Amino acid sequence: MENFAVWFEIPVTDMERARKFYSELFRIEMELQDIEGMPHAFFPMEGYANGGALVKHHDFIPSAKGLTVYLNGGEDLSGALSRVGPAGGKIIVPKTKISEEIGYYALFLDTEGNRIGLFSMK
């Protein structure tokens, strides 16, 4: 098995607000598509593994208390982390060293109230 985790969906209540937040945070474009009545904004990916999207659906409820998805913070997560507040989010755990071998993580609340992690080696 090459990749154990292959897909994630981050629930949103306001797609445009969430899409703007993540686009500013990661300096990316997010393609918007409606799939069976559910708006999706896709994170950039190659192929079908290790990808994800923002998804708006009445049964998908943003939460800071459930599963935590860790997104790639780039070479040094400090850059993305510095854009959390200006984009409308809130840092809840600052950049924290796990170990030299593993790297660093941080946690933030996005504009929808989801707890999301960032990870990098520096």
C-alpha positions, 0 to 999 in steps of 0.5 A: 500500500503506497498511501494509507490516507487517500482523501479528506473532506473539510466541512464548510458552511460558507464555501466562498469564505472558506475557499478564500481563507485556504487560497490565501493561507496556502497561496493556491487556486482552488477549483470549484465544482458542484458534485451531486448538489454538494459544492466542492473546492479542491486542493491542488493534487496529482492523481487520486491519492493524498488529495482533498476538498472543502465540501458544503453539505447540510450533513457536514458540520464544521467542528474543532472537536473531531478528527484533525487533518494535518496539511502540508505546511511546506518547507517551513510551516512558519509562512503559512502559519503567519497567514492564518490570522490575516486570512480570518483564522485563529492559531490555537497551537503555535509552531511546535517541535515534535523532534528533529527526525519528525519535524514541526506542527501547529494547529489553527481554527479555520473560518468555519470553526474546523481545527486543522493542523499544519506539518513541516520538517522545519 
